[in-house]
């Protein structure tokens, strides 16, 4: 019901397909991404950053039910090894005065690399031309994935 979703629906209706003879209904798949640091143990510092995806087309009352299966695990944002700081210290001439900024830059680059992996050429093709999927009701539709939200506790901070 949001204005941005309705606007995107209108854009998708005018979008080209990779098959000009395709007469299937065009539908927006609203993607919502979420990630946050997860501690792996009660004691210690072991943690990871999983990335999850939800479909915004589903009702929030279905999406938020623990057993609905609506949350899809996509990836992990890896942590840097402890030895990275030792290597950077030897490599970077301004490590002593810019350590915080350098590590923040490395973590940002890591985040971008993970998203570049997730938003690969296949995703970009589906984004531009849609992908034909047989839906639960047995009807084939051309689905256009669109990223609407990304909520995260960024590890680069």
N, C-alpha and C positions, 0 to 999 in steps of 0.2 A: 504493500500500500504506500510505500514511501515514494516521494517525488523522483528521487534518483533511480529507483527501480523501474518506475513507470517510464521515465525518459529512456532508460537503457532498453526496455522492451520495445519502445518505438524505434530506436536505432537498429535493433536486431531485425525488426520486420523489414527494414530497408537494406540490410546487409547482403552482400553477395555470397554465393556458395561456390564450392569447388565443382558442383554439378549443376549447370544452368537449367537442366530439365527437372530438377528436384521441386516437388510441390508439397513437401511435408511441412507441417506446422513448425514454426520457429519459436523456440522457447529459451528464456534466460535461466541459467542455473546460477543462482546467487551463492557464491562461495564465501564463507566466513572462516578466517584462520585465527588460531589462538596458540600461544606458546608462553611458557613460564618455567622458571627454574624449578626442578624437582629434586629434593634431597633423597638420596638412595639409602641412607642409614640414619638411625636415631643418633648415633655418635659418629663423629668424623665429618669430613668435608666433601665426600663423594656426591656429585650432583650431575644432572644433565638437563638439556633443554629440548623436550619433545615438541614437535609441531603437529597440531591437530587441525582437521578441517570439518566444518559443518555445512550443511546445505541451508541457506537462508530461505529457500522455498518452503521448507517444513515449518509448521507451527512451532512456536517456542515451547508450547506445552508438550509436544512430542520430542522436540530436539533436546530438551533439558531432562528428560527421564533417563535415569542411569542405565536402564536395560533396553533402550530404544534402538541401539546400534547406529544412532545418527552421527556419532562422532567417529571420524576416521583418522587413524594415526598415519602421518605421512613421512616424517623424518625426525632425526635428532640433529640439533645444532651441537657439534662437538666442542668440547673444552680444549683449551690449549694445554699441552704437556708442561709440567713444571720446568722442564729444561729450556723452554722457549726463552724465558727471561735471561738465562745464562748466555744463550746464543745471541740474543739481541744486544746484550751488554757488551759482548765482544765485537759485534758487528756495527752497531750504531754509535757514531761519535758523540751524540748529544744525549746519550742514555741517562746520564746523571741528573740532568736538569729537566728532561722531557719524558721521563719514564711513563707517567700517567697518560700523557697524550699519545705516545707511541703505542701503548697497549690498547687504548681506546680505538685508535686507527686500525690496528690488526684485527680487533674483534668486529668492527664495522665491516671490514673487508671479508671476514669469514661469513658474516650474516649475508652479505651480498652474494657470495659464492654459493651458499646454500640455496638462496632464492633463485639464482641463475640456474641451478641444477633442477629445481622444482618447476620453474617456468621455462621449460626447454622448448625445442622447436615443435614437438608434437602438441604441447599445450598452446603455443602461439598459433599454430595452424587451426586448432579447434576454436581458439578465441576469434580468429578472423573469419573462418568459413563454417564453423559449427561442426558437430559430429552427430551422425545418425545413431540413435539409441532406441531400442525397443523398450517402451515404458511398461510399467506394471499392468496397465490396462490392455496390453497387447498391441498398441498403436506405436508405429515408428515416428519419432519426431527428430527434428534437427535441433540439437542442444548447443547453446552458446555459453560457455563458462565465463563468468564475470566475478572478479574479486570485489567484494563490497566492504569487508572489514578485515582488519588484522589487529588483534589485541595481543600485546606482548609485554613481558618484562624483559627488556633488551639486555642480553649478556654483555654488550659492549660498554655499558655505563660503569 
